[in-house]
Amino acid sequence: MKAPRRFTVEQVQVQPPPDIELMRAAARGVLAENAEPATSEELATLTLQLRGHINVLVPEVEQAASSRVHVAHYCALACVGEARMKLDLKPGPGLSKGIAYARRLSRVVNALCDHYQNLGGGHA
């Protein structure tokens, strides 16, 4: 049996905290009144960006909530579950359904950012 691999401090990559302001700006752009991407390609790019933000935020919020045992902890974990469900969904056909999907993702990004900040994420 092979011995488990040990990592030195130099080999472990430390990830910077998520850029909450950048993530919120992307969400604001979608949620702004009458905000519609000019093309379906722009919408696809924006949707991919929002999905990426959610994929970054979910483990960060889980980690921030892991040391807490109170209402905020449970609310954050419920939001994580909701975020995962939204990632499993796909937009319906047509630009208007794609925009509606992007708006749902934007609301999830905002909620995850709120939970991350409320739980003190990034302030270890």
C-alpha positions as CSV (number, residue, x, y, z in Angstrom):
1,M,0.0,0.0,0.0
2,K,1.3,3.4,-1.0
3,A,1.8,5.9,1.8
4,P,-0.4,9.0,1.6
5,R,1.3,12.0,-0.1
6,R,2.3,14.8,2.3
7,F,2.3,18.4,1.2
8,T,4.8,21.0,2.2
9,V,3.6,24.5,2.9
10,E,5.1,25.6,-0.4
11,Q,2.9,23.1,-2.3
12,V,-0.4,24.1,-0.8
13,Q,-2.0,26.9,-2.8
14,V,-3.8,29.5,-0.8
15,Q,-6.8,30.8,-2.6
16,P,-7.6,34.5,-2.3
17,P,-11.0,35.3,-0.9
18,P,-13.8,35.8,-3.4
19,D,-14.1,39.2,-5.0
20,I,-17.5,40.1,-3.6
21,E,-17.7,43.5,-5.2
22,L,-17.0,42.0,-8.7
23,M,-19.6,39.3,-8.1
24,R,-22.2,41.9,-6.9
25,A,-21.4,44.1,-9.9
26,A,-22.2,41.2,-12.3
27,A,-25.4,40.5,-10.4
28,R,-26.4,44.2,-10.4
29,G,-25.9,44.4,-14.1
30,V,-28.5,41.7,-14.7
31,L,-30.9,42.9,-12.1
32,A,-30.9,46.5,-13.1
33,E,-34.2,47.7,-14.5
34,N,-34.5,47.1,-18.2
35,A,-31.1,45.4,-18.3
36,E,-30.9,43.0,-21.3
37,P,-27.8,41.8,-23.0
38,A,-27.7,42.8,-26.6
39,T,-27.0,39.3,-27.9
40,S,-27.6,35.7,-27.0
41,E,-23.8,35.3,-26.9
42,E,-23.5,38.0,-24.3
43,L,-26.2,36.4,-22.3
44,A,-24.4,33.0,-22.5
45,T,-21.2,34.6,-21.3
46,L,-22.9,36.4,-18.5
47,T,-24.7,33.2,-17.4
48,L,-21.5,31.3,-17.4
49,Q,-19.9,34.1,-15.3
50,L,-22.7,34.0,-12.8
51,R,-22.6,30.2,-12.6
52,G,-18.8,30.5,-11.9
53,H,-19.4,33.0,-9.1
54,I,-21.9,30.6,-7.5
55,N,-19.4,27.7,-7.8
56,V,-16.8,29.8,-6.0
57,L,-19.2,31.1,-3.3
58,V,-20.9,27.8,-2.3
59,P,-17.8,26.2,-0.7
60,E,-16.8,29.6,0.8
61,V,-20.2,30.0,2.4
62,E,-20.2,26.4,3.6
63,Q,-16.8,27.0,5.2
64,A,-17.9,30.3,6.8
65,A,-21.0,28.6,8.2
66,S,-19.2,25.5,9.4
67,S,-18.0,27.1,12.7
68,R,-21.4,28.6,13.5
69,V,-24.4,27.0,15.2
70,H,-27.2,29.5,15.1
71,V,-29.9,30.8,12.8
72,A,-27.5,32.5,10.4
73,H,-25.7,29.2,9.9
74,Y,-28.8,27.4,9.0
75,C,-30.0,30.2,6.7
76,A,-26.6,30.2,4.9
77,L,-26.8,26.4,4.4
78,A,-30.3,26.6,3.1
79,C,-29.1,29.2,0.6
80,V,-26.3,26.9,-0.5
81,G,-28.9,24.2,-1.1
82,E,-30.9,26.6,-3.2
83,A,-27.8,27.6,-5.1
84,R,-27.0,24.0,-6.0
85,M,-30.6,23.5,-7.2
86,K,-30.4,26.6,-9.4
87,L,-27.1,25.3,-10.9
88,D,-28.9,22.1,-11.9
89,L,-31.5,24.0,-13.8
90,K,-31.1,25.0,-17.4
91,P,-32.6,28.1,-19.1
92,G,-35.6,27.5,-21.3
93,P,-35.5,28.3,-25.0
94,G,-35.5,31.9,-26.2
95,L,-33.8,35.1,-25.1
96,S,-36.5,36.1,-22.5
97,K,-36.2,32.7,-20.7
98,G,-32.4,33.0,-20.7
99,I,-32.7,36.5,-19.2
100,A,-35.1,35.2,-16.5
101,Y,-32.6,32.4,-15.7
102,A,-29.7,34.9,-15.5
103,R,-31.8,37.0,-13.1
104,R,-32.4,34.0,-10.9
105,L,-28.7,33.2,-10.8
106,S,-28.0,36.9,-10.0
107,R,-30.3,36.8,-7.0
108,V,-28.5,33.6,-5.8
109,V,-25.1,35.3,-6.2
110,N,-26.3,38.3,-4.1
111,A,-27.7,36.0,-1.4
112,L,-24.5,34.0,-1.2
113,C,-22.5,37.2,-1.0
114,D,-24.7,38.4,1.8
115,H,-24.3,35.2,3.8
116,Y,-20.5,35.1,3.1
117,Q,-20.2,38.6,4.5
118,N,-22.6,38.1,7.4
119,L,-20.7,35.1,8.6
120,G,-17.4,36.9,8.4
121,G,-16.1,35.1,5.4
122,G,-12.7,36.3,4.4
123,H,-11.9,37.6,7.9
124,A,-10.2,34.6,9.3
